[in-house]
Amino acid sequence: MIERVLSTSLRAALGDTPAVFVAGARQTGKSTLVEAYARRLDVDAVNRRLGYLLDLLGLEPPSRLRLGRDFRGFRWLDPSGRKERLGYSSEWGLILNVEPSDLLDGRQT
């Protein structure tokens, strides 16, 4: 019941917003909810970006197994950002065009 309510809320929020922040206490299933939603979308670029971000944040090490890694070619980490190659993530098949420090700036420790 709770999962369905959260999934419905997540879908509704993403319907009119390009990004959604999922917050909550530790060990309450936030990563699992987002990963399940990404798998349901079945969009390879979303899975790549989500996996990269989870790894960067040091969250959910087994996420790469759940998200899958059968990628071909490379995708931009930020497709709307500058097309300047700062590096690559061969593990997630991404061309990095955003500095990791920029992604981590808003994170609380």
N, C-alpha and C positions, 0 to 999 in steps of 0.2 A: 504494500500500500504506500509506504513512505517513498520508496524508489520511484513509483509511478507518478506521485505528486511532484517530486523533485524533477523528474524527467520532463513532465509537462511544463513546469515552471521554466526549466532551462530552454526548452523549445520555444516557449512564448517569448522569453527574453531575447533569444537570438533572432526571432522573427522580425524585430524592428531595430535591432542594435547590432553593429558589426562585431562587437566583442562583449563578453560577459565575464565578470569577476566572480568566481565561486569561492566563498569564504565559509569558515566554520572551524569548530574545534578539531584538534588532532585526532586522527584515526576514526573519522566519521564517514569516510567513503567519498570524499570530494574527488580525488584522482580517479577512483573507480567509476564514478558517475560520468566524468568528462571523457574517460577512455571508452566507456560503453557507448556514449553518444557519438564519439568519433568513429568507432567501428560501425555503428548503425548507418552513419552517413556514407561510409565506404568511399571516402575521398582520400586518395593516397597522399596528396600534398598536406592535408590536415593531419593525418597520422604521422607524417615525417616531422612536421613542425612541432606537434605536441610531444612526440618522443624526444626530440632535441631539447625542448624546454624542460621537460621533466628530468632529463639527464643533467642539464646545466644547473638546475636547482637541487640536484642530488635527491630527488624524490622517486619513490617507487622503482627501484632498480629492475624488477622483472617486467616493467612496462614495455620494454622492447619486444618481449616475447608475446605479450598480449596484443600489441599494435601491429606486429608483423614487420618484417624487414625485407620483403622481396621487391626491392625497388629497381627500376631501370632508369638510367639517366639522372640528372640533377634538377632540382627546383630551387628557386630563390627562397631564402628564409622569409624575407619580407617582399612579396611581389609588388607592392605599391611603393617600395623604397627606391633609393638610388641604385642603379645597376653597376655598382662598384664592388668587385670581388675582394673581400677581405680575407677569405679563406674558404675552406670546404669542410663539410662533415661527411666523410665517406660512409660512416656508420649509418647516417640518416639520409644520405643522398641529397644534401643541401648545399647550395652556394651561399656562403655567409656574407650578407651585405649589411649586417648590424653588429656592432661590437657587443660581446657578451656583457660588458660593464653597463652598456645602455639598457640591456634587457633586465639587468639586476638592480638598477637604480632605485626603483620603487619598493624593493623588497625590505621587509622588516626582519631584523635579526633577533 
